Amino acid sequence: MSHDHELAQFLAGEPIAIDRTLRTLPATANLAHAVAAVLRLIDHPHWLVACGGLPVRLIRGVLAAPVTHPAQLFLQLAIPGDAKATVLKTAWQRAVRVLGELAETTHALDAEPRRRQLEAIAKSPLLRAIQGFAANSSEVSIEMLVVLAIDGSDGSIDALIPHLDLALGSRDARLERLALLRPFARTTPALDALFVELDGALAGRRRDSPARAFATELGIDPGPQFYFSFRLMSVQLNELGVRRFQGSVHIDSRADAWFRVELCDVHGSADRTRDRTTRFDRTSIEDQLSLGRCDAIALPTWLQEVATSLRFRWDRFLIACSDPAARTALDEWLIVKLPPRSRR
């Protein structure tokens, strides 16, 4: 099978071992299709390893293409496109490796191995590319912003300021995201001043969240922030032996969509396109099951009506909550006519 045929199959969505195709790309292959294939891979961390060993011709093609993907901009900033072949290939491999490290999910952001990894990136030659990317893109990962906070230089602060300004102006969930930078930030007068302003805006946002008003209505002290969630599961199974109705409920003072519900009718086949879903928050709804939406305080009534309408029974609701002391009040609020645990 020719390289051009494999590229066409991959771009059409067919399963192809495209990493081998790209690594062995001959000079006669369709370069535009190969570039399109790489651009489809580089924004997905699990595919980055496939992009490390590309031929020089293809690397130059990716770097010269109009920017359509966030990772592509970072690569253009990190790699001198007019460099000699050996230098170009080394720089490409290093930049792709760092992209993979930034997207790493093995450790939590605040875990010590993750901190050391991000500190190493902050000291690497790719810091300037991260600064340039953050200064010119709104799609910057929290890991890149952590690297800037760790570095704390004037260049890094300049790259952080547009993101802080957007969050401070919108007073939305971006404030919560930027609060994650606090434990990593160097102690400098400039960064300290930025975080004092961020802390004040964040405190106001959390104080005014409807999720906290919801907690107060239930007689719960919401504290500085309040959130809980639980899974939705029917006792009934489908033909595959899995819960026919599955979903989740989230109430979270840290989120813009502070009240979210999703319920899926899982089809009894391997074809997930046949599943039907209702999901809603306070501002939007997708309602394939024709269930409508409810206010947060009326959720128990909605759950009862859903079970009656679709003729199934709920299994137990196991609540994960920011304040374990609030779980009793939440359990009492959520009382629904639940069956005994299904027998296995």
C-alpha positions as a Markdown table, in Angstrom:
| # | Residue | x | y | z |
|---|---|---|---|---|
| 1 | Met | 0.0 | 0.0 | 0.0 |
| 2 | Ser | 1.5 | 3.4 | -1.0 |
| 3 | His | 2.2 | 6.2 | 1.4 |
| 4 | Asp | -0.3 | 8.5 | -0.4 |
| 5 | His | -3.0 | 5.9 | -0.1 |
| 6 | Glu | -2.3 | 5.4 | 3.7 |
| 7 | Leu | -2.4 | 9.2 | 4.2 |
| 8 | Ala | -5.7 | 9.5 | 2.4 |
| 9 | Gln | -7.1 | 6.6 | 4.5 |
| 10 | Phe | -6.0 | 8.3 | 7.7 |
| 11 | Leu | -7.4 | 11.7 | 6.8 |
| 12 | Ala | -10.7 | 10.0 | 5.9 |
| 13 | Gly | -10.8 | 8.6 | 9.5 |
| 14 | Glu | -9.8 | 5.0 | 8.8 |
| 15 | Pro | -7.6 | 3.1 | 11.2 |
| 16 | Ile | -4.0 | 3.3 | 9.9 |
| 17 | Ala | -0.6 | 3.0 | 11.7 |
| 18 | Ile | 0.2 | 6.5 | 10.5 |
| 19 | Asp | 3.3 | 6.9 | 12.6 |
| 20 | Arg | 5.2 | 4.4 | 10.4 |
| 21 | Thr | 3.8 | 6.1 | 7.3 |
| 22 | Leu | 5.0 | 9.5 | 8.4 |
| 23 | Arg | 8.5 | 8.3 | 9.6 |
| 24 | Thr | 9.2 | 6.6 | 6.3 |
| 25 | Leu | 7.6 | 9.3 | 4.0 |
| 26 | Pro | 9.4 | 9.3 | 0.6 |
| 27 | Ala | 10.2 | 12.5 | -1.3 |
| 28 | Thr | 7.5 | 11.6 | -3.9 |
| 29 | Ala | 4.7 | 11.5 | -1.3 |
| 30 | Asn | 2.0 | 14.1 | -1.1 |
| 31 | Leu | 3.5 | 16.6 | 1.3 |
| 32 | Ala | 0.3 | 18.6 | 1.9 |
| 33 | His | -1.5 | 15.4 | 3.0 |
| 34 | Ala | 1.4 | 14.4 | 5.2 |
| 35 | Val | 1.4 | 17.9 | 6.9 |
| 36 | Ala | -2.4 | 17.6 | 7.4 |
| 37 | Ala | -1.9 | 14.3 | 9.1 |
| 38 | Val | 0.8 | 15.7 | 11.5 |
| 39 | Leu | -1.4 | 18.6 | 12.3 |
| 40 | Arg | -4.2 | 16.2 | 13.2 |
| 41 | Leu | -1.8 | 14.4 | 15.6 |
| 42 | Ile | 0.1 | 17.2 | 17.4 |
| 43 | Asp | -2.8 | 18.4 | 19.6 |
| 44 | His | -3.4 | 15.0 | 21.0 |
| 45 | Pro | -0.8 | 13.9 | 23.7 |
| 46 | His | -1.1 | 10.2 | 23.0 |
| 47 | Trp | -0.1 | 10.8 | 19.4 |
| 48 | Leu | 2.9 | 13.0 | 20.1 |
| 49 | Val | 5.4 | 10.1 | 20.2 |
| 50 | Ala | 4.4 | 9.5 | 16.5 |
| 51 | Cys | 5.6 | 13.0 | 15.6 |
| 52 | Gly | 9.1 | 12.8 | 17.0 |
| 53 | Gly | 11.0 | 11.0 | 14.2 |
| 54 | Leu | 9.6 | 12.8 | 11.2 |
| 55 | Pro | 11.8 | 13.4 | 8.1 |
| 56 | Val | 13.2 | 16.9 | 7.6 |
| 57 | Arg | 11.1 | 17.6 | 4.5 |
| 58 | Leu | 7.9 | 17.0 | 6.5 |
| 59 | Ile | 9.1 | 19.0 | 9.5 |
| 60 | Arg | 9.8 | 22.0 | 7.3 |
| 61 | Gly | 6.4 | 21.6 | 5.8 |
| 62 | Val | 4.7 | 21.6 | 9.2 |
| 63 | Leu | 6.6 | 24.7 | 10.3 |
| 64 | Ala | 5.8 | 26.6 | 7.0 |
| 65 | Ala | 2.1 | 25.8 | 7.0 |
| 66 | Pro | -0.4 | 28.5 | 8.2 |
| 67 | Val | -1.1 | 28.2 | 11.9 |
| 68 | Thr | -4.3 | 26.2 | 12.5 |
| 69 | His | -3.4 | 24.4 | 15.7 |
| 70 | Pro | -2.1 | 25.6 | 19.1 |
| 71 | Ala | 0.8 | 23.2 | 19.2 |
| 72 | Gln | 1.8 | 24.2 | 15.7 |
| 73 | Leu | 2.4 | 27.8 | 16.9 |
| 74 | Phe | 4.5 | 26.6 | 19.8 |
| 75 | Leu | 6.6 | 24.5 | 17.4 |
| 76 | Gln | 7.1 | 27.4 | 15.1 |
| 77 | Leu | 8.3 | 29.5 | 18.0 |
| 78 | Ala | 10.6 | 26.8 | 19.3 |
| 79 | Ile | 12.3 | 25.7 | 16.1 |
| 80 | Pro | 14.3 | 27.7 | 13.6 |
| 81 | Gly | 12.7 | 26.7 | 10.4 |
| 82 | Asp | 15.7 | 27.7 | 8.3 |
| 83 | Ala | 18.2 | 25.7 | 10.3 |
| 84 | Lys | 20.3 | 23.0 | 8.8 |
| 85 | Ala | 18.8 | 19.5 | 8.7 |
| 86 | Thr | 20.7 | 18.1 | 11.8 |
| 87 | Val | 19.9 | 21.1 | 13.9 |
| 88 | Leu | 16.3 | 21.2 | 12.7 |
| 89 | Lys | 15.7 | 17.6 | 13.5 |
| 90 | Thr | 17.2 | 17.9 | 17.0 |
| 91 | Ala | 15.2 | 21.0 | 17.8 |
| 92 | Trp | 12.0 | 19.4 | 16.5 |
| 93 | Gln | 12.5 | 16.3 | 18.7 |
| 94 | Arg | 13.2 | 18.4 | 21.8 |
| 95 | Ala | 10.1 | 20.6 | 21.2 |
| 96 | Val | 7.9 | 17.6 | 20.6 |
| 97 | Arg | 9.3 | 15.9 | 23.8 |
| 98 | Val | 8.5 | 19.0 | 25.9 |
| 99 | Leu | 5.0 | 19.2 | 24.4 |
| 100 | Gly | 4.5 | 15.6 | 25.6 |
| 101 | Glu | 5.9 | 16.4 | 29.0 |
| 102 | Leu | 3.6 | 19.4 | 29.4 |
| 103 | Ala | 0.6 | 17.2 | 28.5 |
| 104 | Glu | 1.7 | 14.5 | 31.0 |
| 105 | Thr | -1.1 | 13.2 | 33.3 |
| 106 | Thr | 0.7 | 10.5 | 35.2 |
| 107 | His | 1.1 | 12.8 | 38.3 |
| 108 | Ala | -1.2 | 15.5 | 39.7 |
| 109 | Leu | -0.1 | 19.0 | 39.0 |
| 110 | Asp | 1.0 | 19.6 | 42.6 |
| 111 | Ala | 2.8 | 16.2 | 43.0 |
| 112 | Glu | 6.5 | 16.6 | 43.6 |
| 113 | Pro | 7.6 | 14.6 | 40.5 |
| 114 | Arg | 5.4 | 16.9 | 38.4 |
| 115 | Arg | 6.7 | 20.0 | 40.0 |
| 116 | Arg | 10.3 | 18.9 | 39.3 |
| 117 | Gln | 9.4 | 18.2 | 35.7 |
| 118 | Leu | 7.8 | 21.6 | 35.2 |
| 119 | Glu | 10.7 | 23.3 | 37.0 |
| 120 | Ala | 13.1 | 21.6 | 34.5 |
| 121 | Ile | 11.1 | 23.0 | 31.6 |
| 122 | Ala | 11.2 | 26.5 | 33.1 |
| 123 | Lys | 15.0 | 26.3 | 33.0 |
| 124 | Ser | 15.2 | 24.9 | 29.5 |
| 125 | Pro | 15.9 | 26.7 | 26.2 |
| 126 | Leu | 12.2 | 26.3 | 25.3 |
| 127 | Leu | 11.1 | 28.8 | 28.0 |
| 128 | Arg | 11.2 | 31.6 | 25.4 |
| 129 | Ala | 8.9 | 29.6 | 23.1 |
| 130 | Ile | 6.4 | 29.1 | 26.0 |
| 131 | Gln | 6.5 | 32.8 | 26.7 |
| 132 | Gly | 5.9 | 33.7 | 23.1 |
| 133 | Phe | 3.1 | 31.1 | 22.8 |
| 134 | Ala | 1.4 | 32.4 | 26.0 |
| 135 | Ala | 1.6 | 36.0 | 24.8 |
| 136 | Asn | 0.1 | 35.2 | 21.5 |
| 137 | Ser | -2.6 | 32.5 | 22.2 |
| 138 | Ser | -5.7 | 32.2 | 24.3 |
| 139 | Glu | -5.4 | 28.4 | 24.3 |
| 140 | Val | -2.6 | 28.0 | 26.8 |
| 141 | Ser | -2.5 | 24.9 | 29.0 |
| 142 | Ile | -2.4 | 25.3 | 32.8 |
| 143 | Glu | 1.0 | 23.5 | 32.6 |
| 144 | Met | 2.5 | 26.2 | 30.4 |
| 145 | Leu | 1.2 | 28.9 | 32.8 |
| 146 | Val | 2.7 | 27.0 | 35.7 |
| 147 | Val | 6.1 | 27.1 | 33.9 |
| 148 | Leu | 5.8 | 30.9 | 33.6 |
| 149 | Ala | 4.9 | 31.3 | 37.2 |
| 150 | Ile | 7.9 | 29.1 | 38.3 |
| 151 | Asp | 10.2 | 31.2 | 36.2 |
| 152 | Gly | 8.8 | 34.5 | 37.4 |
| 153 | Ser | 11.0 | 36.6 | 35.1 |
| 154 | Asp | 9.8 | 39.8 | 33.4 |
| 155 | Gly | 9.3 | 38.0 | 30.2 |
| 156 | Ser | 7.2 | 35.3 | 31.9 |
| 157 | Ile | 5.1 | 37.9 | 33.8 |
| 158 | Asp | 4.5 | 39.8 | 30.6 |
| 159 | Ala | 3.2 | 36.6 | 29.0 |
| 160 | Leu | 1.0 | 35.9 | 32.1 |
| 161 | Ile | -0.6 | 39.3 | 32.3 |
| 162 | Pro | -3.0 | 38.9 | 29.3 |
| 163 | His | -4.5 | 35.8 | 30.9 |
| 164 | Leu | -4.8 | 37.4 | 34.3 |
| 165 | Asp | -6.5 | 40.5 | 32.7 |
| 166 | Leu | -9.0 | 38.3 | 30.9 |
| 167 | Ala | -9.8 | 36.4 | 34.1 |
| 168 | Leu | -10.1 | 39.6 | 36.1 |
| 169 | Gly | -12.3 | 41.2 | 33.5 |
| 170 | Ser | -14.7 | 38.2 | 33.1 |
| 171 | Arg | -14.8 | 37.0 | 36.7 |
| 172 | Asp | -15.5 | 33.5 | 35.3 |
| 173 | Ala | -13.9 | 30.1 | 35.9 |
| 174 | Arg | -10.6 | 31.3 | 34.5 |
| 175 | Leu | -10.0 | 32.8 | 38.0 |
| 176 | Glu | -10.2 | 29.3 | 39.5 |
| 177 | Arg | -7.8 | 28.0 | 36.9 |
| 178 | Leu | -5.3 | 30.7 | 37.5 |
| 179 | Ala | -5.5 | 30.2 | 41.3 |
| 180 | Leu | -3.7 | 26.8 | 40.6 |
| 181 | Leu | -0.6 | 28.8 | 39.8 |
| 182 | Arg | -0.3 | 30.2 | 43.3 |
| 183 | Pro | 1.7 | 27.3 | 44.9 |
| 184 | Phe | 4.2 | 27.5 | 42.0 |
| 185 | Ala | 4.8 | 31.2 | 41.7 |
| 186 | Arg | 8.1 | 32.8 | 42.7 |
| 187 | Thr | 8.0 | 35.4 | 45.4 |
| 188 | Thr | 8.6 | 38.7 | 43.5 |
| 189 | Pro | 6.9 | 42.0 | 44.0 |
| 190 | Ala | 5.3 | 41.9 | 40.6 |
| 191 | Leu | 3.9 | 38.4 | 41.0 |
| 192 | Asp | 2.8 | 39.1 | 44.5 |
| 193 | Ala | 0.8 | 42.1 | 43.4 |
| 194 | Leu | -0.8 | 40.1 | 40.6 |
| 195 | Phe | -1.9 | 37.4 | 42.9 |
| 196 | Val | -3.3 | 39.8 | 45.6 |
| 197 | Glu | -5.6 | 41.1 | 42.9 |
| 198 | Leu | -6.5 | 37.6 | 41.7 |
| 199 | Asp | -7.2 | 36.4 | 45.3 |
| 200 | Gly | -9.6 | 39.3 | 45.8 |
| 201 | Ala | -11.5 | 38.7 | 42.6 |
| 202 | Leu | -11.6 | 35.0 | 43.3 |
| 203 | Ala | -13.0 | 35.5 | 46.8 |
| 204 | Gly | -15.8 | 37.7 | 45.4 |
| 205 | Arg | -16.6 | 35.2 | 42.7 |
| 206 | Arg | -16.9 | 32.3 | 45.1 |
| 207 | Arg | -18.9 | 34.4 | 47.6 |
| 208 | Asp | -21.5 | 35.3 | 44.9 |
| 209 | Ser | -21.8 | 31.8 | 43.4 |
| 210 | Pro | -25.4 | 30.4 | 43.2 |
| 211 | Ala | -24.0 | 27.1 | 44.5 |
| 212 | Arg | -23.3 | 28.7 | 47.8 |
| 213 | Ala | -26.8 | 30.1 | 47.9 |
| 214 | Phe | -28.1 | 26.6 | 47.2 |
| 215 | Ala | -26.1 | 25.2 | 50.1 |
| 216 | Thr | -27.5 | 27.9 | 52.4 |
| 217 | Glu | -31.0 | 27.1 | 51.4 |
| 218 | Leu | -30.4 | 23.5 | 52.5 |
| 219 | Gly | -29.0 | 24.7 | 55.9 |
| 220 | Ile | -25.4 | 23.9 | 54.9 |
| 221 | Asp | -22.5 | 26.3 | 55.7 |
| 222 | Pro | -20.9 | 26.5 | 52.2 |
| 223 | Gly | -17.5 | 27.8 | 53.4 |
| 224 | Pro | -15.3 | 29.6 | 50.9 |
| 225 | Gln | -16.2 | 27.1 | 48.2 |
| 226 | Phe | -18.9 | 24.4 | 47.9 |
| 227 | Tyr | -19.2 | 21.5 | 45.6 |
| 228 | Phe | -20.5 | 18.0 | 45.4 |
| 229 | Ser | -21.3 | 15.3 | 42.8 |
| 230 | Phe | -22.7 | 11.9 | 42.5 |
| 231 | Arg | -23.3 | 9.2 | 39.8 |
| 232 | Leu | -26.7 | 8.4 | 38.4 |
| 233 | Met | -27.2 | 4.7 | 37.8 |
| 234 | Ser | -30.3 | 2.6 | 37.2 |
| 235 | Val | -30.7 | -0.8 | 38.8 |
| 236 | Gln | -31.8 | -2.2 | 35.4 |
| 237 | Leu | -29.1 | -3.4 | 33.0 |
| 238 | Asn | -29.2 | -3.4 | 29.2 |
| 239 | Glu | -28.5 | -6.3 | 26.9 |
| 240 | Leu | -24.8 | -5.9 | 27.4 |
| 241 | Gly | -25.1 | -6.3 | 31.2 |
| 242 | Val | -24.2 | -2.7 | 32.0 |
| 243 | Arg | -26.4 | -0.1 | 33.7 |
| 244 | Arg | -29.0 | 1.0 | 31.1 |
| 245 | Phe | -29.3 | 4.5 | 32.5 |
| 246 | Gln | -26.1 | 6.3 | 33.6 |
| 247 | Gly | -25.1 | 9.8 | 34.3 |
| 248 | Ser | -23.9 | 12.3 | 36.8 |
| 249 | Val | -24.9 | 15.5 | 38.8 |
| 250 | His | -22.4 | 18.3 | 39.7 |
| 251 | Ile | -23.0 | 21.4 | 41.8 |
| 252 | Asp | -19.8 | 23.4 | 42.1 |
| 253 | Ser | -19.2 | 27.0 | 43.2 |
| 254 | Arg | -15.9 | 27.0 | 41.2 |
| 255 | Ala | -17.6 | 26.4 | 37.8 |
| 256 | Asp | -19.4 | 28.8 | 35.5 |
| 257 | Ala | -22.0 | 26.1 | 34.8 |
| 258 | Trp | -22.4 | 25.5 | 38.6 |
| 259 | Phe | -25.3 | 23.1 | 38.2 |
| 260 | Arg | -24.9 | 20.3 | 35.6 |
| 261 | Val | -26.9 | 17.1 | 35.0 |
| 262 | Glu | -26.3 | 14.4 | 32.4 |
| 263 | Leu | -28.2 | 11.2 | 31.9 |
| 264 | Cys | -27.6 | 8.6 | 29.1 |
| 265 | Asp | -29.8 | 5.7 | 27.9 |
| 266 | Val | -27.0 | 3.3 | 27.0 |
| 267 | His | -28.0 | 1.2 | 24.0 |
| 268 | Gly | -27.6 | -2.6 | 24.3 |
| 269 | Ser | -25.0 | -2.8 | 21.5 |
| 270 | Ala | -21.4 | -1.8 | 20.9 |
| 271 | Asp | -22.6 | 1.1 | 18.7 |
| 272 | Arg | -22.4 | 4.1 | 21.0 |
| 273 | Thr | -23.9 | 6.4 | 18.4 |
| 274 | Arg | -27.2 | 4.8 | 19.3 |
| 275 | Asp | -27.1 | 6.1 | 22.9 |
| 276 | Arg | -29.5 | 8.8 | 23.8 |
| 277 | Thr | -28.6 | 11.6 | 26.2 |
| 278 | Thr | -30.1 | 14.5 | 28.1 |
| 279 | Arg | -27.7 | 17.0 | 29.5 |
| 280 | Phe | -28.3 | 20.5 | 30.9 |
| 281 | Asp | -27.1 | 23.3 | 33.0 |
| 282 | Arg | -28.6 | 26.6 | 33.8 |
| 283 | Thr | -28.2 | 28.1 | 30.3 |
| 284 | Ser | -28.3 | 25.2 | 27.8 |
| 285 | Ile | -29.9 | 21.8 | 27.3 |
| 286 | Glu | -29.5 | 18.8 | 24.9 |
| 287 | Asp | -32.6 | 16.7 | 25.4 |
| 288 | Gln | -32.7 | 13.5 | 23.3 |
| 289 | Leu | -34.7 | 11.8 | 26.1 |
| 290 | Ser | -37.3 | 14.6 | 26.3 |
| 291 | Leu | -36.9 | 15.0 | 30.0 |
| 292 | Gly | -36.6 | 18.7 | 30.3 |
| 293 | Arg | -34.6 | 20.5 | 32.9 |
| 294 | Cys | -35.1 | 21.6 | 36.5 |
| 295 | Asp | -33.7 | 24.0 | 39.0 |
| 296 | Ala | -31.0 | 22.7 | 41.4 |
| 297 | Ile | -33.2 | 22.7 | 44.4 |
| 298 | Ala | -35.9 | 20.7 | 42.6 |
| 299 | Leu | -33.5 | 17.9 | 41.5 |
| 300 | Pro | -35.0 | 15.2 | 43.7 |
| 301 | Thr | -38.5 | 15.7 | 42.2 |
| 302 | Trp | -37.0 | 15.7 | 38.7 |
| 303 | Leu | -35.2 | 12.4 | 39.4 |
| 304 | Gln | -38.4 | 10.8 | 40.6 |
| 305 | Glu | -40.3 | 12.0 | 37.5 |
| 306 | Val | -37.5 | 10.7 | 35.2 |
| 307 | Ala | -37.6 | 7.2 | 36.8 |
| 308 | Thr | -41.4 | 7.1 | 36.5 |
| 309 | Ser | -41.4 | 8.3 | 32.9 |
| 310 | Leu | -38.7 | 5.9 | 31.7 |
| 311 | Arg | -39.8 | 3.0 | 33.9 |
| 312 | Phe | -36.7 | 2.2 | 35.8 |
| 313 | Arg | -35.4 | 2.4 | 39.4 |
| 314 | Trp | -32.5 | 4.4 | 40.7 |
| 315 | Asp | -29.6 | 2.7 | 42.5 |
| 316 | Arg | -28.1 | 4.3 | 45.5 |
| 317 | Phe | -26.6 | 7.8 | 45.1 |
| 318 | Leu | -23.1 | 8.1 | 46.6 |
| 319 | Ile | -22.2 | 11.7 | 47.2 |
| 320 | Ala | -18.7 | 13.1 | 47.0 |
| 321 | Cys | -18.7 | 16.5 | 48.8 |
| 322 | Ser | -16.2 | 19.3 | 49.5 |
| 323 | Asp | -17.4 | 19.2 | 53.2 |
| 324 | Pro | -18.1 | 15.7 | 54.6 |
| 325 | Ala | -20.1 | 17.3 | 57.3 |
| 326 | Ala | -22.7 | 18.4 | 54.7 |
| 327 | Arg | -23.3 | 14.9 | 53.4 |
| 328 | Thr | -26.2 | 14.2 | 55.8 |
| 329 | Ala | -28.1 | 17.3 | 54.8 |
| 330 | Leu | -27.5 | 16.4 | 51.1 |
| 331 | Asp | -28.7 | 12.8 | 51.7 |
| 332 | Glu | -31.8 | 14.1 | 53.3 |
| 333 | Trp | -32.5 | 16.5 | 50.5 |
| 334 | Leu | -31.9 | 13.9 | 47.9 |
| 335 | Ile | -34.2 | 11.2 | 49.3 |
| 336 | Val | -35.8 | 9.4 | 46.4 |
| 337 | Lys | -37.8 | 6.1 | 46.4 |
| 338 | Leu | -34.8 | 3.9 | 46.0 |
| 339 | Pro | -34.8 | 0.1 | 45.7 |
| 340 | Pro | -32.7 | -2.2 | 47.7 |
| 341 | Arg | -29.4 | -2.8 | 46.1 |
| 342 | Ser | -29.7 | -5.0 | 43.0 |
| 343 | Arg | -28.8 | -8.6 | 43.5 |
| 344 | Arg | -25.8 | -9.9 | 41.6 |
